[in-house]
Amino acid sequence: MSPGRLLIGATPLGQPSDASARLVGALGSADVIAAEDTRRVRTLAQSLEVRLTAKVVSLYDQNEASRIAGLLDGIRSGATVLLVSDAGMPLISDPGYRLVTACIDAGLTVACLPGPSAVTTALAVSGLPAERFCFEGFAPRKQTARKTWLTTLATEQRTCVFFESPRRLAGTLADAVEVLGPDRRAVVCRELTKTHEEIVRGRLDELSDWAADGVLGEITVVLAGAVPKADLETLVAAVHKLVDDGARVKDACADVVAANPGSPSRRELYDAVLRSRT
């Protein structure tokens, strides 16, 4: 008998109708379904009018290691094992990594049924730059570790996506205001694709105030990248060039500041230009 395979299946974030046709087919045809929560996958199948004939087993952080040997034996014997998490793509801050790597190390086939992901969904609706981004998983639980982590994002120029518990969101945003400054832009996505979906955009201080009274639901945060600080010496040189071409100093300073995000104020640049002439 030829070996079977492991299928990684992305499940809907909230709306069952977001399930791909391939996922629907795999739910009905898999020999084994390894689910983060067996109740949730049964509820999903019922919503999709899929009759489960597979053996459904739980696979979560605390039991994943002990499940691997049995699942690998099944795949070697020809079984198709479908790996699903509660919502979105397995492994992305969800169980499954150890099972996938074990299958790869054993030379077994691993394939993916692509679909919903809170990371890319939040990024798409955020309105923040999406051509380059990083994903940070869940923010640290403890405040000291969280502030240290936020410090690493102080100079990160890529848009950053991370998950947070609704219970800790207010504290995380307050720490972000302290570490990153009140003006950094961010977006809080709550209950993505669900009935009570809410997308809140603004500065960190505004979002911190909004979350202070508490929020509910699944939370994904999108944080704008840091704006690189323009080098003052380079800006002064740019002003001098414009002045040499006939511009007034104040006008040249205004033009240079407008053209260089992260520049000091026009007044600061003007003073630096005057100092450079002495």
Order of alpha helices (4+ residues) and beta strands (2+ residues): beta-alpha-beta-alpha-beta-alpha-beta-alpha-beta-alpha-beta-alpha-beta-alpha-beta-beta-alpha-beta-alpha-alpha-alpha
